[in-house]
Amino acid sequence: MKKLAGKTAYVTGAGRGIGREVALKLASEGANVVINDLDAGPAEAVAAEIEALGAKGLAVPGSVVDPDFGDRFIQAGAQAFGGVDIVVNNAGYTWDAMINRMSDAQFDAMYDVHVKAPFRILRAAAQVIIPAAKDEAARGVEVVRKVVNVSSMAGTGGNAGQANYSSAKAAQLGLTKSLAKEWGRHKVNVNAVAFGVITTRLTEATDDKKTITVEGREIGVGIPTKVAAGFAAAIPMGRPGTPAEAAGSIYLLCTPESDYISGQVVCVSGGLSI
């Protein structure tokens, strides 16, 4: 029996990178997975990969910052698969500047994607989770559900040039710990992972100017090669993590072995501390 057989998981930002690896890992253990990405193509491609694994995938593309996204996302999965068992709030990006050059739009964008979007998704999930948990309790049945919020070591220790991102990721930890207290009685584990340097398209070493388009804005991505080498040298394990390794830490917090772990922040950094 696969560990997540019959479970329904929701993963945002799952068309690429860490989110894709999370979706595939959960599916490989039997979960049905509701996949979100800003772009339809990558979301549908991951859904097809999941189907190829013998699990069920559903693509729900769109921007997580849209006011109605949380309701649409959760309702789509609940209608297709019948419940909410795992929620992974992974979608996000960085938009860096020193504070004297940072606009209100830059600051607000980080809160919208890293705090308000997870809040709305989890608020929508509550409409499914809480009635189900009450019914299970009345019948003497225990079902443990999982929430994993993807934070950053920038949120635990700050980072120069990321006052917006760091404070948003720190706020996400407050959301995590608050919901762990609210939802414990409903048998929901709520935890966060705080990543160090993980190699994705946002953090790849490059001396070329690269951008991605988010909400109609061109956002710079990548880290200068010399800077990336400095980061790697500071990591006790000597290298950045891979998306699959990052996904593994999220998976651990979705398994039955973590049923008594809640309200925690797990730093996933190869030993780096800040």
N, C-alpha and C positions, 0 to 999 in steps of 0.2 A: 504494500500500500504506500503510495506516495504521500509525503508529509502534508501537502496542501490540497489533497484531492477533495473536490467539491467546494472549495473556497472560491470567493470572487474577490479579485484584487483590482484596485484602481491606481494607475501610475501616471502622473503628469510628466510632461517633458520626456516622453518615452520613445520618441522617434529616432533618437540618436544617443550616442555616448552612454553615460551611466544609466539613464532611464531605460534605454533599450536593453541593456544587460540585466537590469532588474526585472523587466517584463519577461524576458526569456527565461531567467532563472526561476521565477515564480511559476511560469507555465510548465517548465521542465519537471516541477514537483507537483503538477496536477491542477494548479489553479486556473480558473477562467480569468482572463485579464482584460480590463478596459483600458485602452491605450489612448493617451492624449498627446498631441504635438501641435505646435502652432501651424504647421503645414500638413495638409491632408496626405500627401504622398508618403512621407516617412512613417506616419501613423499607420496607414493602410499596409505598408510593406512589413512592419513589425507584426501586425495582426496576421498577415499571411504566414510569416515565420512561425508564429505560435500555432496556427492551424496545422502546419507541417509537423509540429512536435506532437500532434495528437490532442492538443488542448483547444480551448475556444478563445478567440480573440475578437474584440470589438473596438474599432477605431472611432474616437470622438474628437476630431480635430477642432482647433479653435484656440483663441487666446484665453488663458486662465484669468486674466484681469477683467474680462467682460463681466459686468454685474450679474448676468444670468448664467454664467458658465457653471458654477458649482451645482446649481439645481439641475441643469441640463446633463452634466456629466454623471452625477449620481443616479438620476432617474433613468438615463439610458442603460446603465449597467444593471440596475435593479430590475428593470423590465426584461432585459435580455437574459439575465442569469439568476435573478431572484433574491439578491441580498447584497450586503456590504460586510466583508470580513477583513479586508486589508486595504488601507489607504496609504499610499506613498506620495507625499508632496515633494516632488523633485524639480519641477519646472523652475527655471530661473536663469539669470545672467548677471554680468557686472557692467557697470557704466561708470568708469573711474574718473576722478579729478581731485586735485587738492581742494580743500574747502573754500579757499578764496576764489576759486574758479568754478565752483560747483553751482549749477542752477537749481531752482526749486523743482524743475521738471526732472532733473537727474535724481534728486533726493526722493521725490514722490514716487518715481517709477520703481525704485527698489522696494519701497514699502508696499506698493500695489502688488508686485509679483511675489514677494517673499513672505509677506505677512497677511495682507488682506485676502489674497487668492486662497491660501490654505485655510484661513478662517471661514471663508464662504463655503469652501468644499466640505469642511468638517461640520459646519452648521447644517448643510444639506444632508450629510451622512447621518447626522443625529436623528433626522426624521425617520430613518430606516432602522438604525441601530437600536435606539432606545426602546421603541415598541417591541422589537424582536427580543431584546434582552429581558424585558419585563415578562413577556410570554414564556420564555425559556425558564426564568426563575420560578414562575408559577407552576411549571410542569416538573420542576426539579432537575432540569437539564442545564449543564454548564457548557457554554460555548465562549471561548476566549477570542476576542478580535484584536486587531493590531493596527496602530497608526505609527508611521515612521516619517518624521519631518527631516528633510535634508538641509542641514545648516552648514556652518563652516567654522574653521578655527579663527577666521576673521571676526566671527560673532562671539567667540570666547575670549579672544585676546586683542582684537582690533587690528587694523592694518592701515598704514599710511596710504593716502590717496583713495581710501574706501570708507569715508565717514558714512556715506549713504548705505552701502552694502553691509558694512560691519554692524551698524546700528539696527538694520532690518533683520539681519541674521541673529542678533542678540534678542530682538523682540520675538522672533520665532521660537526661541528657547523658552521665553516666558509663556507663550501660547502652549507649548508642549507640556510644561510642568503644571500649568493650570488645568489643562484637560485631563492629565493623569489623575489629578485630585477629583475632578468632576465625574469622570467616567470609570473610576476604579470599581464602583459598586455595580456597574454594568458589565464587568469582566472585559474591559477594553484596556490593553496595554498601550500607553502613549509614550514614545521615546523619540530621540533625535540622534542623528549621526552628524558629527562635525568633521568635515573633510579638511585635510591638509592639501598638499599639491597632488592632484589627480590629473593625468594627461587626457585632455579632451580638446575639441576644437577651440574652446575658450582659453586654454592654457598651454597650447602647444608651443614649443620653442621655434621661433621664426624671426628673421630679420626683414621679412616682407610685410608690407602693410596689408592686413586682412580685416575684413569687416563682415558682420552679419546684419540682416535687416530685422528689426523688432519693432512692431507697431509703427512702421513707416520710417523708422530712424535707422541710420547707419551707425552701428556700434563697433568700435574697434575690438579685435580679439587677438589672442596670441601674446607671448612674452618674449622680449628680446633674448637671443641665444645666450649672451653672457649672463643676463639676469637669471635665466632658467638654470644655467650651470651653477650659479651661486645658491639657488634654492636647493638643488639636488645635493650639493656639498653639505648643506646644513641638516639634511635628513639622515638620522642615524642609519637607516637601511640603505642609504646611498643612492636612492632614485625615487622619482615620483611613483605614485600608485597607478594601476591600470583601471579602466572602467569596470572590468570584471571583478577586480579586487574590491573596489568600492561597492559594487552591487552585492558582493558576498556579505559585507557587514550589514547591509539592509536586510538581506535574506535571513541572517541569523536572528534579527529582531522580529521576524515574521513566523518563526518556527515554534512548535509546541515547547521546545526547550527553553524558550524565553518567557513562558507564561507567568512567571512571578517577577519579571523585570519591568518596571514602569517608572516614568518620570525621570529617566536617565539621559545623559548626553554622552555618547560614545565617540571619543576622538579617534579618527581613522587617518593616521598621518605617518606611518612608518617610524614612529618614535619621536617625531618632531613635536616640540612643545613651544608655545609662545605665551 
